[in-house]
């Protein structure tokens, strides 16, 4: 399995992204990922999912979980430790897509 850190190097540059706002289909804000230490990898990964899928669909969630590599197993063993991974797991469980807004 490829390491998360190594996988990030293959994704598009997201250094200009200040934050990512995640909303339900009805427009309710359900999460924010800020571009700060500790969440830079998630910024890059969610930016990639936005460019590829345009939203957090089930297909996007499946790809995102694969890209999170070793963090996916850790998130399953420790719910709440990786909220950005948990969100993707929730999309698969509920079959409800979420919208992504990129703030630059």
C-alpha positions in Angstrom: 0.0 0.0 0.0 1.3 3.4 -0.9 1.9 5.8 2.0 -0.3 8.8 2.3 2.6 11.2 2.3 3.9 9.7 -1.0 0.5 9.7 -2.6 0.1 13.4 -1.8 3.1 14.2 -4.0 1.1 12.8 -7.0 -1.9 15.1 -6.6 -2.5 18.6 -8.0 -1.1 21.6 -6.2 -3.5 23.1 -3.7 -1.2 25.7 -2.1 -3.6 28.5 -3.1 -6.6 26.9 -1.3 -7.4 28.8 1.9 -10.2 26.5 3.0 -12.7 24.0 1.8 -16.4 24.3 2.9 -18.5 21.1 2.8 -22.2 21.4 2.7 -25.2 19.1 2.4 -27.2 19.1 -0.8 -29.7 21.4 1.0 -26.9 23.9 1.7 -26.3 23.3 5.4 -22.6 23.6 6.3 -21.4 20.2 7.6 -17.6 20.8 7.7 -14.7 23.1 7.0 -11.1 22.1 6.3 -8.7 25.0 6.8 -5.3 25.2 5.1 -3.1 24.9 8.2 -0.6 22.4 9.7 -2.3 19.1 10.4 -4.8 19.4 7.6 -2.7 20.2 4.6 -3.0 16.6 3.3 -6.7 16.7 3.5 -6.8 20.0 1.7 -4.9 18.5 -1.1 -6.9 15.3 -1.2 -10.3 17.0 -1.1 -9.1 19.5 -3.7 -8.3 16.6 -5.9 -11.7 15.0 -5.3 -13.3 18.3 -6.2 -11.4 18.6 -9.5 -12.1 14.9 -10.4 -15.7 14.5 -9.3 -17.1 18.1 -8.6 -18.7 16.8 -5.4 -18.3 14.2 -2.6 -20.3 11.4 -4.3 -20.0 7.8 -3.3 -17.4 7.3 -6.1 -15.4 10.3 -4.8 -15.6 8.9 -1.2 -14.3 5.5 -2.4 -11.4 7.1 -4.2 -10.7 9.4 -1.2 -10.6 6.5 1.2 -8.2 4.6 -1.1 -6.0 7.7 -1.2 -6.0 8.2 2.6 -4.0 4.9 2.6 -2.9 4.0 6.2 -5.1 6.7 7.7 -8.3 4.9 6.6 -7.6 1.8 8.8 -6.6 4.1 11.7 -9.9 6.1 11.3 -12.0 2.9 11.3 -10.2 1.7 14.5 -10.5 5.2 16.2 -13.7 7.0 15.2 -13.3 10.8 15.5 -9.5 10.8 15.2 -9.6 11.5 11.5 -12.8 13.5 10.8 -12.1 14.1 7.2 -11.8 10.3 6.7 -14.9 9.7 8.8 -16.9 12.1 6.5 -16.0 9.9 3.5 -17.1 6.8 5.4 -20.4 8.5 6.3 -21.0 9.3 2.6 -20.7 5.6 1.7 -22.9 4.5 4.7 -25.7 7.1 4.1 -25.4 7.2 0.3 -25.8 11.0 0.5 -23.4 13.1 -1.5 -22.0 16.4 -0.2 -21.1 19.6 -2.0 -17.5 21.1 -1.9 -16.7 24.8 -2.1 -13.1 25.7 -2.6 -12.1 29.1 -1.1 -8.9 30.6 -2.5 
